Amino acid sequence: MGRFPQNEFVAVKAILIAWMALSNAALSQEPSAALKKADAAYRAGQAALAQRDLNAAQADFEQVVRLAPQAEQGHSALGAVLVSRGLVKEGIDELERALAIKSTDNTAQMNLAMAYEQIGLPARAIPLFSKCEAEARLERRTLPPYVLAGYARALAANRQVGLAVTKMKAALAADSQNAELHDELGSLYARQKDWPHAREEFVTAVERNPNLAVAHLHLGLAMQALDEKDGISELMQAAQLAPQDAMIAFEYGKALAADGKDTEAILAFQHALELAPGTTAASYQLALALQRSNRAQDAIVLLKNVVAAEPDNAEAMTNLGMALCQVQQAKEAVPILERSIAIAPESGTAHQDLAAAYVQLSQFGDAVVELHQALKLAPDAPQLHYNLGLALKMQDDAAGAIPELETAQRLDPSAAEAPYLLGVLYMQTGRYEDAAREMNISLKLRPENGDGWATLGSVYDKLNKLPEATSALREAIRQLPGQPDPHLTLAGVLVKQNQPGEAATERRKAAELMRSNMNRQRAEVATNAGNSALKNNDVEGSVTQFQDALSYDANYAEAHLGLAAALDRKGKTAEAAAERQKAAAVKP
């Protein structure tokens, strides 16, 4: 709908006859040779238009305006052709010349109005459309549907959507089978949030032309606005019909993301960026989808580009700060989040993310300040109360933390985190009955919490509820098979239950785990040293370090892989392959 229909703008009068008549009346002599050539060129231009040969028509009408520069009809015809060919600025210049010569040229007014609308100058287009409509009304005729549609678009761009709907309906009254006009009317209803009527028009557009991709796109969006489940299928069909349309790919990606399908959304956004590289909106949405998919490092690259392109985009800065925190780069995140808050101080999310960055940096006092600011903006947000309670706990301020956690639990009783932390604090402050109650609440909400079961076992031990302690600690051991502490606590409980043999077994298991954990730590240190040596081209030194690591823990896969890399550097490919096989065998 952005270009004039090629068979619509040719409604110009037989102007050369008028020129000759005027010339005869004014000069009482035969038309000049120039006028005769202009006449021939004009007629050739009309013939070219009849054949839809715009290149030839443009050349003919250019000859007309050179031969007869004071004849408005030549400028009018040339302007219409130029606009139709996409040379809108040049076309506007010619149409404006035509109206400067003859301000009542209705054809030039109509074409100039359409051109103004096309380049986004509705304030200039609307008065011309109005004049054309008034003249048509006097002549008891209606404007062509394509002109009415242009009038409607200009009105909509000028925020006169109600009147735009009226004009678009008038266009459809004259051309009811036009799928694009139905789609445009639906789009106007969508701007008014009149989704039922918008949906109706989009359905009609699809019925009129099942291959109109944009109508499927708009129908899908309208269905989503109406909370209809099948909207995404329309968006998918739009993407299939127009695989090279970046806007459709982008909207399809947004719909997939909103539906929780980030893996598919990422592909759609990437495709949109392939079609329109550097598009900030697509880059931003792709970054968010990557961030939600735990690909924060990839998201950071895109978010930095977005912030560079839009330095006042506080929301993008906030997400960039959070992504940096996700990859443990809180020091870099802090100034970005501070700048975001300076731009949008009312953003509770930015204050919350800045607090998270401060926590990573162990600046708990600063974190508390930011969380208090966030709570001023959202006093009933349970996560903020929980975060504040956690920050205060890290400052060893149990008295301040407990009320915040109690508030968080009251605001969101379905969350397991607040009662768990309350249980820990109650135990630390000697409120064992309260601790047991809160731990049980948390574990009912999230049973897979080995540390929670271990804490509950310790609490029951303090309360001398030994069978309950035994049960909780055995569950902790099941969930944390590599941790020695639950075994030691259980050993103490078994002694109190007069089961010394079983207690000794638990102590022995604890000792074995402590020895194993110590060896694993030594293996990690030696492996890190080996990797550093290999990076510095000390191949022999790296081999020694990796072998030391394996002497501590023969099942440490990273040490086998490091040794394989070092052996490769020495040309011992068979031995390297054997080490990789060992790594694969021990990796969980």
C-alpha positions in Angstrom: 0.0 0.0 0.0 3.0 2.3 -0.1 3.0 3.0 -3.8 0.3 4.4 -6.1 -1.5 1.7 -8.2 -0.1 2.1 -11.7 -3.5 2.4 -13.3 -4.8 5.1 -10.9 -2.6 8.1 -11.3 -3.0 8.5 -15.1 -6.3 10.3 -14.9 -4.9 13.5 -16.5 -6.6 15.6 -19.1 -5.7 15.9 -22.7 -3.5 18.9 -21.8 -1.8 19.6 -25.1 -5.1 20.4 -26.8 -5.7 23.0 -24.0 -2.2 24.4 -24.5 -2.8 24.8 -28.2 -6.1 26.5 -27.7 -4.6 28.9 -25.2 -1.7 29.5 -27.6 -4.0 30.2 -30.5 -6.2 32.6 -28.4 -3.3 34.5 -27.0 -1.0 34.7 -30.1 -3.5 34.2 -33.0 -0.9 32.0 -34.7 0.0 28.4 -35.2 1.4 26.5 -32.1 5.2 26.7 -31.9 7.4 23.8 -32.8 8.2 23.3 -29.1 4.5 22.9 -28.3 4.0 20.5 -31.1 6.9 18.4 -29.7 5.5 18.7 -26.2 2.1 17.5 -27.5 3.8 14.4 -29.1 5.8 13.7 -26.1 2.8 13.9 -23.8 0.8 11.6 -26.0 3.8 9.1 -26.1 3.9 9.3 -22.3 0.2 8.5 -22.1 0.7 5.5 -24.4 3.7 4.3 -22.3 1.5 4.5 -19.2 -1.2 2.5 -20.9 1.5 -0.2 -21.3 2.7 0.4 -17.8 6.1 1.3 -19.0 7.1 3.8 -16.3 10.6 4.3 -17.6 9.4 5.4 -21.0 6.6 7.5 -19.5 9.1 9.3 -17.2 11.4 10.1 -20.2 8.4 11.4 -22.2 7.1 13.6 -19.5 10.5 14.9 -18.7 10.7 16.0 -22.3 7.3 17.7 -21.9 8.4 19.8 -19.0 11.5 20.9 -20.8 9.6 21.9 -23.9 6.7 23.5 -22.0 7.9 24.4 -18.4 4.9 26.7 -17.7 2.3 24.0 -18.4 1.2 22.5 -15.0 -0.2 19.3 -16.6 3.3 18.2 -17.6 4.7 18.7 -14.1 1.7 16.9 -12.7 2.0 13.9 -14.9 5.8 13.7 -14.4 5.4 14.0 -10.6 2.9 11.2 -10.5 5.2 8.9 -12.4 8.2 9.7 -10.3 6.3 9.0 -7.1 5.0 5.8 -8.5 8.6 4.7 -9.3 9.7 5.4 -5.7 11.4 8.7 -6.5 9.1 10.5 -4.0 11.2 13.6 -3.2 11.7 14.3 -7.0 8.0 13.6 -7.6 6.9 16.0 -4.9 9.0 18.8 -6.4 7.2 18.3 -9.7 3.8 18.2 -8.2 4.4 21.3 -6.1 5.5 23.1 -9.3 2.3 22.0 -11.0 0.2 23.5 -8.1 2.3 26.7 -8.1 1.2 27.1 -11.7 -2.4 26.1 -11.2 -3.5 25.7 -7.6 -6.8 24.0 -8.5 -5.3 21.1 -10.4 -7.2 18.3 -8.6 -5.1 15.5 -10.0 -1.9 17.1 -8.7 -3.5 17.8 -5.4 -4.5 14.2 -5.1 -1.1 12.8 -6.1 0.8 15.3 -3.9 -1.4 14.3 -0.9 -0.6 10.7 -1.5 3.1 11.5 -1.7 3.2 13.5 1.5 1.5 10.7 3.3 4.0 8.2 1.9 7.0 10.2 3.3 5.4 10.8 6.7 4.1 14.3 6.3 0.5 13.9 7.3 0.0 17.5 8.3 0.7 18.5 4.7 -1.3 15.7 3.2 -4.5 16.1 5.2 -5.5 19.6 3.8 -5.0 18.4 0.3 -7.0 15.3 0.8 -9.7 17.4 2.3 -9.8 19.7 -0.8 -10.0 16.7 -3.1 -12.8 15.2 -1.0 -14.7 18.5 -1.0 -14.4 18.8 -4.8 -15.5 15.2 -5.3 -18.5 15.9 -3.1 -19.5 18.9 -5.2 -19.3 16.8 -8.3 -21.3 14.0 -6.6 -18.6 11.4 -6.8 -16.4 9.7 -4.3 -12.6 9.6 -4.1 -11.0 6.4 -5.4 -10.5 3.7 -2.8 -6.7 4.0 -2.9 -6.9 7.7 -2.2 -9.4 7.2 0.7 -6.9 4.7 2.1 -4.1 7.2 1.9 -6.3 9.8 3.5 -7.0 7.3 6.4 -3.3 6.6 6.9 -2.5 10.3 7.0 -5.3 10.9 9.6 -4.0 7.9 11.7 -0.5 9.3 11.6 -1.9 12.6 12.8 -3.6 10.7 15.7 -7.1 11.1 14.3 -7.7 7.4 14.4 -11.5 7.6 14.7 -11.8 9.7 11.5 -9.3 7.4 9.8 -11.5 4.4 10.5 -14.4 6.3 8.8 -12.3 7.0 5.7 -11.0 3.4 5.5 -14.5 2.1 5.8 -15.4 4.3 2.8 -12.5 2.9 0.9 -13.8 -0.7 1.6 -17.3 0.3 0.6 -16.0 0.8 -2.9 -13.5 -2.1 -2.9 -14.8 -4.7 -0.4 -12.7 -7.6 -1.9 -9.4 -5.8 -1.2 -7.6 -7.9 1.5 -5.0 -5.1 2.1 -7.7 -2.6 2.9 -9.3 -5.0 5.4 -5.9 -5.5 7.0 -5.4 -1.7 7.3 -8.8 -1.2 8.8 -8.1 -4.0 11.3 -4.8 -2.2 12.1 -6.7 1.0 12.9 -9.0 -0.9 15.2 -6.0 -2.4 16.9 -4.6 1.1 17.5 -7.9 1.8 19.3 -7.5 -1.4 21.3 -10.7 -2.6 19.7 -9.4 -6.1 19.4 -12.7 -7.9 18.5 -13.3 -5.6 15.5 -9.6 -5.8 14.6 -9.7 -9.6 14.6 -12.8 -9.6 12.4 -11.1 -7.5 9.8 -7.9 -9.5 9.9 -9.9 -12.8 9.4 -11.6 -11.2 6.4 -8.3 -10.1 5.0 -6.9 -13.7 5.3 -10.1 -15.1 3.7 -9.7 -12.6 0.8 -6.0 -13.4 0.4 -4.7 -16.4 2.3 -1.1 -15.6 1.1 -1.1 -12.1 2.6 1.6 -12.6 5.3 1.1 -9.4 7.1 -2.6 -10.2 7.6 -1.7 -13.5 9.3 0.8 -11.6 11.4 -1.8 -9.0 12.5 -4.4 -11.7 13.1 -2.0 -13.6 15.4 -1.2 -10.5 17.4 -4.9 -9.7 17.7 -5.6 -13.2 18.9 -2.8 -12.9 21.5 -4.3 -9.6 22.7 -7.6 -11.5 23.1 -5.8 -14.3 25.0 -6.6 -16.8 22.3 -4.3 -19.8 22.3 -3.8 -20.3 18.5 -2.4 -16.8 17.8 1.1 -18.1 17.5 0.1 -20.5 14.7 -0.9 -17.4 12.6 2.4 -15.8 13.4 4.2 -18.9 12.3 2.2 -19.0 9.0 3.2 -15.4 8.4 6.8 -16.2 8.9 6.5 -19.2 6.5 4.8 -17.0 3.9 7.4 -14.2 4.1 10.7 -15.8 5.2 12.6 -12.7 4.1 10.5 -10.2 6.1 12.6 -9.0 9.1 9.7 -7.4 10.8 7.6 -10.6 10.7 10.6 -12.7 12.0 11.0 -10.2 14.8 7.3 -10.3 15.8 7.3 -14.1 15.6 10.3 -14.2 17.9 8.6 -11.9 20.4 5.5 -14.2 20.4 7.7 -17.3 20.9 9.5 -15.5 23.8 6.2 -14.5 25.4 5.1 -18.2 25.1 8.2 -19.3 27.0 9.8 -20.8 24.0 13.2 -19.0 24.2 15.1 -21.6 22.2 12.9 -21.0 19.2 12.7 -17.3 19.8 16.5 -17.1 19.7 16.5 -18.6 16.2 13.7 -16.2 15.0 15.6 -13.1 16.4 18.8 -14.3 14.8 17.0 -14.7 11.5 15.6 -11.2 11.9 19.1 -9.8 12.4 20.4 -11.7 9.4 17.7 -9.9 7.3 18.2 -6.5 9.0 21.7 -6.4 10.6 22.2 -4.0 13.5 18.5 -3.6 14.3 18.5 -2.5 17.9 15.1 -3.8 18.8 15.9 -7.3 17.5 19.3 -7.2 19.2 17.7 -6.3 22.5 15.1 -9.0 22.4 17.7 -11.6 21.3 19.8 -10.5 24.3 16.9 -11.0 26.7 16.2 -14.4 25.3 19.8 -15.4 25.6 19.9 -14.1 29.2 16.9 -16.1 30.2 18.5 -19.2 28.6 21.6 -18.8 30.9 23.7 -17.5 28.0 24.6 -14.3 29.8 28.0 -13.9 28.1 26.4 -13.9 24.7 23.7 -11.5 25.9 26.3 -9.1 27.3 27.8 -8.5 23.8 24.4 -7.6 22.4 23.4 -5.5 25.4 26.5 -3.4 25.2 25.7 -2.7 21.5 22.2 -1.7 22.5 23.3 0.6 25.2 25.9 2.2 22.8 23.1 2.8 20.3 20.6 4.0 22.9 22.6 5.6 25.7 19.5 6.7 27.6 17.9 3.2 27.5 17.7 2.6 31.3 16.0 -0.8 30.9 18.8 -2.1 28.6 21.4 -0.8 31.1 19.6 -2.6 33.9 19.6 -5.9 32.0 23.3 -5.4 31.1 24.1 -4.9 34.7 22.2 -8.0 35.7 23.9 -10.1 33.0 27.3 -8.9 34.2 26.4 -10.0 37.7 25.4 -13.4 36.2 28.9 -13.9 35.0 30.5 -12.6 38.3 31.5 -9.3 36.9 29.8 -7.2 39.5 32.5 -4.5 39.6 31.8 -3.7 36.0 28.0 -3.9 36.6 27.9 -1.3 39.4 28.6 1.9 37.4 26.2 0.7 34.6 23.4 0.1 37.2 24.1 3.4 38.9 23.8 5.2 35.5 20.5 3.3 34.9 19.1 4.6 38.2 20.3 8.1 37.4 18.2 8.0 34.2 15.2 6.2 35.8 15.3 6.5 39.6 11.8 5.0 39.8 13.0 1.6 38.6 12.8 -0.8 41.5 14.5 -3.5 39.4 17.6 -1.4 38.9 17.9 -0.8 42.6 17.4 -4.5 43.2 20.1 -5.5 40.6 22.5 -2.9 42.0 22.0 -4.5 45.4 22.8 -7.9 44.0 26.0 -6.5 42.5 27.0 -5.1 45.9 26.3 -8.4 47.5 28.7 -10.1 45.1 31.3 -7.5 46.1 30.5 -8.1 49.8 29.4 -4.5 50.2 26.4 -5.5 52.2 25.7 -2.1 53.7 25.4 -0.6 50.2 23.1 -3.5 49.2 20.8 -2.7 52.2 20.6 0.9 51.2 19.5 0.0 47.6 17.0 -2.5 48.8 15.4 0.0 51.1 15.1 2.3 48.0 13.5 -0.4 46.0 11.0 -1.2 48.8 9.9 2.5 48.8 8.9 1.9 45.2 7.4 -1.5 45.7 6.6 -2.1 49.4 4.6 -5.3 48.8 7.2 -7.1 46.7 8.1 -10.3 48.6 11.4 -10.8 46.7 12.6 -7.4 47.9 11.8 -8.2 51.5 13.6 -11.6 51.1 16.7 -10.0 49.5 16.8 -7.4 52.3 16.6 -10.1 54.9 19.4 -12.0 53.2 21.6 -8.9 53.1 21.0 -8.1 56.7 21.8 -11.8 57.6 25.1 -11.4 55.8 25.8 -8.4 58.1 25.0 -10.7 61.1 21.9 -8.6 61.8 19.5 -11.4 62.7 17.2 -8.9 64.5 16.8 -6.9 61.3 16.7 -9.8 59.0 13.9 -11.8 60.7 11.1 -9.3 60.3 11.9 -8.8 56.6 11.9 -12.6 56.0 8.6 -12.9 57.9 7.1 -10.2 55.7 8.4 -12.0 52.6 6.8 -15.2 53.7 3.5 -13.5 54.5 3.4 -11.9 51.1 4.3 -15.1 49.2 3.6 -18.2 51.2 4.3 -20.4 48.2 8.1 -19.6 48.1 10.4 -21.9 50.0 13.4 -19.5 50.4 12.1 -17.3 53.1 11.0 -20.0 55.6 14.3 -21.8 55.0 16.4 -18.7 55.9 14.1 -18.1 58.8 14.7 -21.6 60.0 18.5 -21.0 59.8 18.2 -17.7 61.7 15.9 -19.1 64.4 18.3 -22.0 65.0 21.2 -19.6 65.3 19.3 -17.5 67.8 18.2 -20.5 69.8 14.5 -20.5 68.8 14.5 -24.2 67.9 10.7 -24.9 67.8 10.3 -21.9 65.5 13.3 -23.2 63.4 11.7 -26.7 63.1 8.4 -25.2 62.0 9.9 -23.0 59.3 12.2 -25.7 58.0 9.3 -28.1 57.7 7.3 -25.5 55.8 10.2 -24.9 53.4 10.9 -28.6 52.8 7.2 -29.3 52.1 7.5 -26.6 49.4 10.8 -27.8 48.1 11.8 -31.3 49.3 15.0 -31.4 47.2 17.1 -29.4 49.6 19.8 -31.4 51.3 21.1 -28.5 53.4 17.6 -28.0 54.6 17.3 -31.6 55.8 20.7 -31.4 57.4 19.6 -28.2 59.3 16.3 -29.7 60.3 18.2 -32.8 61.6 20.4 -30.5 63.7 17.4 -28.6 65.0 15.6 -31.9 66.0 18.8 -32.9 67.7 18.7 -29.7 69.8 15.1 -30.4 70.7 16.0 -34.0 71.6 13.6 -35.4 69.0 16.1 -38.1 68.1 14.0 -40.3 65.7 12.9 -37.2 63.8 16.6 -36.0 63.7 17.7 -39.4 62.4 15.1 -39.4 59.6 15.9 -35.9 58.5 19.7 -36.5 58.5 19.4 -39.8 56.5 17.5 -37.8 53.9 20.2 -35.1 53.9 22.8 -37.9 53.3 20.7 -39.3 50.4 20.7 -35.9 48.8 24.3 -34.9 49.7 26.2 -38.1 49.4 29.6 -36.3 49.2 29.2 -34.2 52.3 30.7 -35.5 55.6 28.9 -33.1 58.0 25.5 -34.9 58.0 27.3 -38.2 58.8 29.0 -36.6 61.8 25.7 -35.1 63.1 23.9 -38.4 62.6 26.7 -40.2 64.5 26.1 -37.9 67.5 22.3 -38.5 67.3 22.9 -42.3 67.2 25.2 -42.2 70.2 22.3 -40.5 72.1 20.1 -43.4 71.0 22.6 -45.9 72.3 23.7 -47.1 68.9 27.5 -46.9 69.2 28.2 -49.3 66.3 26.1 -47.4 63.8 27.6 -44.2 65.1 31.1 -45.5 64.5 30.1 -46.4 60.9 28.9 -42.9 60.3 32.1 -41.4 61.7 34.1 -43.7 59.4 32.1 -42.6 56.4 32.6 -38.9 57.4 36.3 -39.4 57.7 36.5 -41.1 54.2 34.5 -38.2 52.7 36.8 -35.6 54.3 39.8 -37.3 53.0 38.3 -37.6 49.6 37.3 -34.0 49.6 40.8 -32.9 50.7 42.3 -35.0 47.9 39.9 -33.4 45.4 40.9 -29.9 46.5 44.6 -30.8 46.1 43.8 -32.2 42.6 42.1 -29.0 41.7 45.0 -26.9 42.8 47.5 -29.1 40.9 45.3 -29.1 37.8 45.1 -25.3 37.9 48.8 -25.1 38.1 49.1 -27.5 35.2 46.8 -25.5 33.0 48.8 -22.3 33.9 52.1 -24.1 33.0 50.7 -25.3 29.7 49.5 -21.9 28.9 53.0 -20.6 29.4 54.4 -23.4 27.1 56.0 -25.3 30.1 54.8 -28.6 28.8 57.0 -30.8 31.0 56.0 -28.8 34.1 52.4 -29.2 33.2 52.7 -32.9 32.8 54.2 -33.1 36.3 51.3 -31.1 37.8 48.6 -33.1 36.0 50.2 -36.4 37.2 50.4 -35.0 40.7 46.7 -34.1 40.5 45.8 -37.6 39.4 47.9 -39.1 42.3 45.6 -37.2 44.7 42.4 -38.1 42.8 42.5 -40.6 39.9 38.9 -39.8 39.1 39.4 -36.1 38.5 38.3 -35.7 34.8 39.8 -32.2 34.4 43.2 -33.5 35.3 42.9 -36.3 32.7 41.9 -33.8 30.0 44.7 -31.4 31.0 47.2 -34.3 30.8 45.8 -35.3 27.4 46.4 -31.7 26.1 50.0 -31.7 27.3 50.6 -35.2 25.8 49.3 -33.9 22.5 51.8 -31.1 22.6 54.5 -33.7 23.1 53.3 -35.7 20.1 52.1 -38.6 22.2 48.6 -38.8 20.6 47.9 -42.4 21.6 48.5 -41.7 25.3 46.5 -38.4 25.0 43.6 -40.4 23.6 43.8 -42.8 26.5 43.6 -39.9 29.0 40.5 -38.6 27.2 38.9 -41.9 27.5 39.6 -42.0 31.2 38.1 -38.5 31.5 34.9 -39.6 29.7 34.6 -42.7 31.9 34.7 -40.7 35.2 32.7 -37.7 34.2 29.2 -37.8 35.7 
